[in-house]
Amino acid sequence: MEIEAKFSGRVKKTQCPACGTGLDGATSFESERAPLEGDYSVCAYCAAICRFGEHGQLVAATMRELLALQDADLELFAYVMKMHTTARLMVREREKAAKAAISC
Ligand SMILES: [Zn+2]
């Protein structure tokens, strides 16, 4: 089943705090607007769960924040975890493809 993005566009250039990849785009399947401070984001390159900071920079989400989100908004928490799982699967597929290319 194909899910359609509600928002896809450019954001202020930032780096993933986990893998260091430069990022300047965002896609949302949940919201029609560009991300704002405090919004959650999942890195498409390493699957790290982050939040947008005061100046549009990404900061790693803490376990405490995620547990608080689970208490405050279970639907959003489930959505963030779904996106994290999807990104992890994409990372795993890229790693498999890279290993296959090396062994050829
Ligand atoms: Zn990353």
Residues whose N, C-alpha, C, O or C-beta is under 5 A from the ligand:
A	BS01	ZN	C16 A18 C19 G20 C43 Y45 C46 A47 A48
